[in-house]
Amino acid sequence: MSHDDNKKNSNQPNLDNVDAVANEQNNSTNHDATKIENPELALAAVAKNQQQPVEANQSQQQPIVSKVQDASEFGKVAVVYGGNSNERSVSLDSGAAVLLALQNQGVDATHFDPKHQQLTELMAYDRVFNVLHGRGGEDGVLQGVLQWLDIPQTGSGILASALGMDKVRTKQLWQGCGLATAPFALLTADTDWQQVVNMLGLPLIIKPVHEGSSIGMTKVNNLDELPAAYATAIGCGDAVMAERWITGREFTIAIVDDEAYPIIRLEPADITNFYDFDAKYNRNDTGYYIPCGLSDSEEQHLQALSLAAFRAVNAKGWGRVDAMQDQQGNFWLLEINTVPGMTSHSLVPMAAKARGMDFDKLCWHILAQTM
C-alpha cells in the first residue's frame, strides 16, 4: 500500500530484550497470559523462538472450545449493523451473515439498525454483537453508549476503537512503541504537493484518515495526480493523509482472543494496484493465500508484530491488522480494524477457517467474549 524500497527499516525495534510472547502464541488458548507492556518484547520473543515451525505450532494448538455451551446463556442479542456511515452497504452484508449464523445455532438474535432505531432501545437486550462498520460503530461512539448503558458488547472498547479509526494517531502510537509503520504526512488543501513528494517519494497512497474498506483511497504515481486524489479523499471525510507506497507483498492478520490466526497474503488481480474496495467486495479474481508464502520464522515474526500492534492500541476481543513486506524483507504496519468485515469476501472468516473454525462457530466464539 505504501512504499519504501530503498531504505532499510530504521524503525524496527531493538531485539535485545527477550520475552515469552512466541511461546504464548503457541499456547494461545491461555487467554489470561500476562499482557506485554512494551510491544518491542513481542518481536524479541520471535527471534528466540524461530526453531519451531509455524505449521507444527498450529497442529499442536488445542481445538477452540467456547465458554458458552447453550445458546440460552446469551439471552436476547442485538446484532447491530447498517448505520449511516460510508460503509453501510458492507455493514448490511456483514451483519446479515452474522445474524443468520447466530440464529442457525439457536441464539435469540435480532437485527438492530441505528439508522432506523434509537440506541436507547438497546436497553431491552442482554448483549450486543457489533458489526457496525465505520463511523458511529467502529470509532468509539457506539462503544461509549453501550458502556454507559452497561450492555456487554463484542470487540474493543472506547479507546481502541477511537484510535483504530484514526489512521494517523494509530501510526503515531505505533511509532512511539518502536513498531515500524509506513512513513506518512497529513494533507490539507494548502499543502505543497512537491514537498510531500520530496519527503515521501512516489508512488504514494492517499487515504481518508477516518474511513475503512479502502473508501476514498487513490494510488498516485506522479505529482500532477495529487490534487485530484486529495479531492477524492476529502470528499469521504474531514482529514486526509499521504502514505509512502511499499512495493512488496500485502498481508492481513486476524486476531481473536489475543491469538494471531494463520496469515493471509492478498494479491489483487492488478498487482500494480492495491487491495481496494472493488477487490475486497466485488471482484472474484483477487488472490487469497493460506499458507501465505512466508517462511516459518517470518510468519511467527509478523504474527508477533501484529499482536504487539493490536495490544498497543488496547484492542480487545477480535480484529485485524494489515501489513506489507517490502522487497528487502522488512515488515511495515499499515492499519488496524477493530470491527472487520464478515462478508463472503471477508478475511477474518478465511483465517478462522484455516484455524479450524467455520463461520457459525466464529460468530458464536466472538459473541461468547461478552460473557
C-alpha positions as CSV (number, residue, x, y, z in Angstrom):
1,M,0.0,0.0,0.0
2,S,2.8,2.4,0.7
3,H,6.4,2.3,-0.4
4,D,10.0,2.3,1.0
5,D,12.1,0.2,-1.2
6,N,15.5,1.9,-0.9
7,K,15.7,2.4,2.8
8,K,16.3,-0.3,5.4
9,N,13.8,-0.4,8.2
10,S,15.3,2.0,10.7
11,N,12.1,1.9,12.8
12,Q,12.4,-1.8,13.6
13,P,12.5,-2.3,17.4
14,N,15.7,-3.3,19.1
15,L,15.5,-7.1,19.8
16,D,17.9,-7.0,22.8
17,N,15.2,-8.0,25.4
18,V,13.6,-11.4,25.1
19,D,10.2,-12.4,26.5
20,A,7.9,-15.4,26.0
21,V,5.4,-14.0,23.6
22,A,6.0,-16.5,20.9
23,N,5.5,-19.3,23.4
24,E,2.3,-17.5,24.4
25,Q,1.3,-17.7,20.7
26,N,1.9,-21.4,20.7
27,N,-0.2,-21.8,23.8
28,S,-2.8,-19.3,22.7
29,T,-5.7,-21.0,24.5
30,N,-4.4,-19.4,27.7
31,H,-6.2,-16.1,27.4
32,D,-5.1,-15.0,30.9
33,A,-1.5,-14.7,29.9
34,T,0.4,-11.7,31.1
35,K,-0.1,-8.7,28.9
36,I,3.0,-7.2,27.3
37,E,3.5,-3.6,28.3
38,N,6.4,-3.0,25.9
39,P,5.5,-4.2,22.3
40,E,9.2,-4.5,21.4
41,L,9.3,-7.6,23.5
42,A,6.9,-9.4,21.2
43,L,9.4,-9.1,18.4
44,A,12.3,-10.1,20.5
45,A,10.4,-13.3,21.5
46,V,10.1,-14.4,18.0
47,A,13.8,-14.0,17.4
48,K,14.4,-16.5,20.2
49,N,11.6,-18.9,19.2
50,Q,12.3,-19.4,15.5
51,Q,13.2,-23.0,15.8
52,Q,9.7,-24.4,15.8
53,P,7.8,-24.3,12.5
54,V,4.5,-22.5,12.4
55,E,2.8,-25.5,10.9
56,A,3.8,-27.6,13.9
57,N,2.7,-24.9,16.2
58,Q,-0.7,-24.8,14.6
59,S,-1.1,-28.5,14.6
60,Q,-0.4,-28.6,18.3
61,Q,-3.0,-25.9,19.1
62,Q,-5.9,-27.3,21.1
63,P,-9.3,-27.0,19.5
64,I,-11.1,-23.8,20.3
65,V,-13.8,-24.5,22.9
66,S,-16.3,-21.8,23.8
67,K,-17.0,-20.9,27.3
68,V,-20.7,-20.9,26.4
69,Q,-22.3,-24.2,25.5
70,D,-26.0,-23.4,25.5
71,A,-27.5,-20.6,23.3
72,S,-29.9,-19.6,26.1
73,E,-27.0,-18.4,28.1
74,F,-26.6,-15.4,25.7
75,G,-30.1,-14.1,26.4
76,K,-31.5,-11.6,23.9
77,V,-28.9,-10.5,21.5
78,A,-28.9,-7.4,19.3
79,V,-26.8,-7.7,16.1
80,V,-26.1,-4.0,15.4
81,Y,-25.4,-3.3,11.7
82,G,-26.2,-0.9,8.9
83,G,-26.0,2.7,10.4
84,N,-25.2,5.9,8.5
85,S,-21.5,5.6,7.6
86,N,-20.0,5.3,4.2
87,E,-19.6,1.6,4.9
88,R,-23.3,1.0,5.4
89,S,-23.6,-1.4,2.5
90,V,-20.7,-3.6,3.7
91,S,-22.1,-3.5,7.2
92,L,-25.5,-4.6,6.0
93,D,-23.9,-7.7,4.3
94,S,-21.7,-8.4,7.3
95,G,-24.5,-8.1,9.8
96,A,-26.9,-10.2,7.8
97,A,-24.4,-13.0,7.7
98,V,-23.6,-12.8,11.5
99,L,-27.3,-12.7,12.3
100,L,-28.1,-15.8,10.3
101,A,-25.1,-17.6,11.8
102,L,-26.3,-16.9,15.3
103,Q,-29.9,-17.8,14.6
104,N,-28.8,-21.1,13.0
105,Q,-27.3,-22.0,16.3
106,G,-30.4,-21.2,18.3
107,V,-29.3,-17.8,19.6
108,D,-32.2,-15.3,20.2
109,A,-30.6,-12.7,17.9
110,T,-32.3,-9.7,16.3
111,H,-31.3,-7.2,13.7
112,F,-30.8,-3.7,15.0
113,D,-30.1,-0.8,12.6
114,P,-29.2,2.6,14.3
115,K,-30.3,4.3,11.1
116,H,-33.9,3.4,11.9
117,Q,-33.8,2.8,15.7
118,Q,-32.9,4.7,18.8
119,L,-29.8,3.4,20.6
120,T,-31.7,3.6,23.9
121,E,-33.8,0.7,22.6
122,L,-30.7,-1.5,23.1
123,M,-31.6,-1.5,26.8
124,A,-34.1,-4.2,26.0
125,Y,-31.2,-6.6,25.1
126,D,-28.7,-8.6,27.1
127,R,-25.7,-8.1,24.9
128,V,-24.7,-6.6,21.5
129,F,-22.8,-8.2,18.6
130,N,-21.3,-5.1,16.9
131,V,-21.0,-5.3,13.1
132,L,-21.4,-1.6,12.6
133,H,-18.5,-0.7,10.3
134,G,-17.2,2.8,10.0
135,R,-18.1,6.0,11.9
136,G,-20.6,5.6,14.7
137,G,-19.9,1.9,15.2
138,E,-16.2,1.5,14.9
139,D,-14.9,4.8,16.3
140,G,-15.8,4.6,20.0
141,V,-19.3,6.2,19.7
142,L,-21.4,3.0,20.0
143,Q,-18.8,1.6,22.5
144,G,-19.3,4.6,24.7
145,V,-23.1,4.4,24.6
146,L,-23.1,0.7,25.4
147,Q,-20.6,1.1,28.2
148,W,-22.8,3.9,29.7
149,L,-25.8,1.7,29.4
150,D,-23.9,-1.3,30.9
151,I,-24.6,-3.6,28.0
152,P,-21.9,-6.2,27.2
153,Q,-20.6,-5.8,23.6
154,T,-18.2,-7.7,21.3
155,G,-14.8,-6.3,20.4
156,S,-12.8,-3.3,21.6
157,G,-13.8,-0.5,23.9
158,I,-13.8,3.2,23.5
159,L,-10.1,3.9,23.4
160,A,-9.0,1.3,21.0
161,S,-12.0,1.9,18.7
162,A,-11.3,5.7,18.6
163,L,-7.6,5.1,18.0
164,G,-8.1,2.4,15.4
165,M,-10.5,4.5,13.4
166,D,-7.9,7.3,13.2
167,K,-5.1,6.1,11.0
168,V,-2.7,8.9,11.8
169,R,-3.0,8.6,15.6
170,T,-2.7,4.8,15.3
171,K,0.6,5.2,13.3
172,Q,1.9,7.8,15.8
173,L,1.3,5.4,18.6
174,W,3.0,2.6,16.8
175,Q,6.0,4.8,16.1
176,G,6.2,5.7,19.8
177,C,6.2,2.0,20.6
178,G,9.0,1.3,18.2
179,L,6.8,-0.6,15.7
180,A,7.6,0.0,12.1
181,T,4.8,1.7,10.1
182,A,4.9,3.3,6.6
183,P,6.0,7.0,6.6
184,F,3.2,9.4,6.1
185,A,2.1,13.0,6.1
186,L,-1.2,14.8,6.8
187,L,-2.6,16.8,3.8
188,T,-4.7,19.9,3.5
189,A,-6.0,22.0,0.6
190,D,-3.0,24.3,1.1
191,T,-0.4,21.5,1.2
192,D,2.7,22.0,-1.0
193,W,2.4,18.8,-3.1
194,Q,6.0,19.0,-4.3
195,Q,7.2,19.0,-0.6
196,V,5.1,15.8,0.0
197,V,6.7,14.1,-2.9
198,N,10.2,15.3,-1.8
199,M,9.5,13.8,1.7
200,L,7.8,10.5,0.8
201,G,8.7,9.9,-2.8
202,L,6.5,8.3,-5.5
203,P,4.2,6.4,-5.8
204,L,2.0,7.4,-2.9
205,I,-1.3,6.2,-1.5
206,I,-3.8,8.9,-0.5
207,K,-6.3,8.0,2.2
208,P,-9.1,9.5,4.2
209,V,-7.9,9.3,7.9
210,H,-11.2,8.2,9.3
211,E,-12.6,5.7,6.8
212,G,-12.3,1.9,6.3
213,S,-12.9,-0.6,3.5
214,S,-10.4,1.4,1.3
215,I,-13.1,4.0,0.7
216,G,-11.7,7.2,-0.9
217,M,-8.2,5.8,-1.5
218,T,-6.1,6.5,-4.6
219,K,-2.7,5.4,-5.7
220,V,-0.7,8.4,-7.0
221,N,2.1,7.8,-9.5
222,N,3.1,11.4,-10.3
223,L,2.9,14.9,-8.8
224,D,0.0,16.0,-11.1
225,E,-2.3,13.4,-9.7
226,L,-2.1,14.6,-6.1
227,P,-4.8,17.3,-6.1
228,A,-7.4,15.0,-7.6
229,A,-6.6,12.2,-5.2
230,Y,-6.8,14.7,-2.3
231,A,-10.2,15.8,-3.5
232,T,-11.5,12.2,-3.7
233,A,-10.3,11.5,-0.1
234,I,-11.6,14.7,1.5
235,G,-14.9,14.0,-0.1
236,C,-15.2,11.0,2.2
237,G,-14.2,12.7,5.4
238,D,-12.6,15.5,7.3
239,A,-8.9,14.6,7.2
240,V,-6.6,13.2,4.5
241,M,-3.1,11.6,4.7
242,A,-0.5,10.5,2.2
243,E,1.5,7.3,2.9
244,R,4.6,6.0,1.2
245,W,3.9,3.2,-1.2
246,I,5.5,-0.1,-0.3
247,T,6.3,-2.3,-3.3
248,G,6.1,-5.8,-2.0
249,R,3.6,-8.3,-0.6
250,E,0.5,-7.4,1.4
251,F,-0.7,-9.5,4.4
252,T,-3.6,-9.4,6.8
253,I,-3.5,-10.9,10.3
254,A,-6.8,-11.8,12.1
255,I,-6.6,-11.7,15.9
256,V,-9.2,-13.4,18.0
257,D,-8.9,-13.8,21.8
258,D,-5.4,-12.5,21.7
259,E,-4.3,-15.1,19.3
260,A,-2.9,-14.3,15.8
261,Y,-4.6,-16.7,13.3
262,P,-2.9,-18.0,10.1
263,I,-1.7,-15.1,8.0
264,I,-3.4,-14.4,4.6
265,R,-1.5,-13.0,1.7
266,L,-3.6,-10.7,-0.6
267,E,-2.9,-10.4,-4.3
268,P,-5.2,-8.1,-6.4
269,A,-5.6,-9.2,-10.0
270,D,-3.7,-6.0,-10.9
271,I,-0.6,-6.4,-8.8
272,T,0.5,-2.8,-9.6
273,N,-2.6,-1.5,-7.6
274,F,-3.7,-2.1,-4.1
275,Y,-6.4,-4.1,-2.2
276,D,-9.1,-1.6,-2.9
277,F,-12.9,-1.6,-2.2
278,D,-13.6,-3.3,-5.5
279,A,-11.1,-6.1,-4.8
280,K,-12.4,-6.5,-1.3
281,Y,-16.1,-6.8,-2.0
282,N,-16.9,-7.0,-5.7
283,R,-14.3,-8.9,-7.6
284,N,-13.7,-12.6,-7.7
285,D,-10.2,-12.6,-9.1
286,T,-8.4,-11.4,-6.0
287,G,-5.9,-14.0,-4.7
288,Y,-6.0,-15.1,-1.1
289,Y,-3.2,-17.4,0.0
290,I,-3.0,-19.6,3.1
291,P,-0.3,-20.6,3.7
292,C,0.8,-17.1,3.0
293,G,4.2,-17.9,1.4
294,L,6.3,-16.5,4.3
295,S,9.0,-18.7,5.9
296,D,8.1,-20.2,9.3
297,S,10.2,-17.6,11.1
298,E,8.8,-14.7,9.1
299,E,5.2,-15.8,9.8
300,Q,6.0,-16.0,13.5
301,H,7.6,-12.6,13.4
302,L,4.7,-11.0,11.6
303,Q,2.1,-12.7,13.9
304,A,4.0,-11.3,17.0
305,L,4.4,-7.9,15.4
306,S,0.6,-7.8,14.7
307,L,-0.2,-8.9,18.3
308,A,2.1,-6.1,19.6
309,A,0.3,-3.6,17.3
310,F,-3.1,-4.8,18.4
311,R,-2.2,-4.6,22.1
312,A,-0.6,-1.2,21.7
313,V,-3.9,0.4,20.9
314,N,-5.6,-1.6,23.7
315,A,-7.7,-3.6,21.2
316,K,-9.7,-6.5,22.6
317,G,-11.7,-9.5,21.5
318,W,-11.2,-9.6,17.8
319,G,-9.8,-7.5,15.0
320,R,-7.4,-7.4,12.1
321,V,-4.0,-5.9,11.4
322,D,-2.9,-5.1,7.8
323,A,0.8,-5.1,6.9
324,M,3.3,-5.1,4.0
325,Q,6.6,-6.7,3.4
326,D,8.9,-4.7,1.2
327,Q,11.5,-6.0,-1.3
328,Q,14.2,-6.0,1.4
329,G,12.1,-8.3,3.6
330,N,11.1,-5.6,6.2
331,F,7.5,-5.6,7.6
332,W,5.5,-2.3,7.8
333,L,2.3,-2.0,9.7
334,L,-0.5,-0.2,7.8
335,E,-3.6,-0.1,9.9
336,I,-5.9,-1.9,12.3
337,N,-9.6,-2.8,12.0
338,T,-11.5,-3.2,15.3
339,V,-14.8,-4.3,13.6
340,P,-13.6,-6.2,10.5
341,G,-15.8,-7.3,7.7
342,M,-17.8,-10.5,8.0
343,T,-19.0,-10.9,4.3
344,S,-18.4,-13.8,1.9
345,H,-15.2,-12.0,0.8
346,S,-14.0,-11.1,4.3
347,L,-10.7,-12.1,5.7
348,V,-11.3,-12.9,9.4
349,P,-13.6,-15.8,8.4
350,M,-11.0,-17.1,6.0
351,A,-8.3,-17.1,8.7
352,A,-10.7,-18.7,11.2
353,K,-11.4,-21.5,8.7
354,A,-7.7,-22.1,8.4
355,R,-7.6,-22.2,12.2
356,G,-10.3,-24.9,12.1
357,M,-13.4,-22.9,12.8
358,D,-16.3,-22.4,10.4
359,F,-18.2,-19.1,10.1
360,D,-21.0,-20.1,12.5
361,K,-18.6,-21.2,15.2
362,L,-16.6,-18.0,14.7
363,C,-19.6,-15.8,15.3
364,W,-20.5,-17.9,18.4
365,H,-17.0,-17.6,19.7
366,I,-16.9,-13.8,19.3
367,L,-20.3,-13.4,21.0
368,A,-19.1,-15.6,23.9
369,Q,-16.5,-12.9,24.6
370,T,-19.3,-10.8,26.0
371,M,-20.0,-13.3,28.8
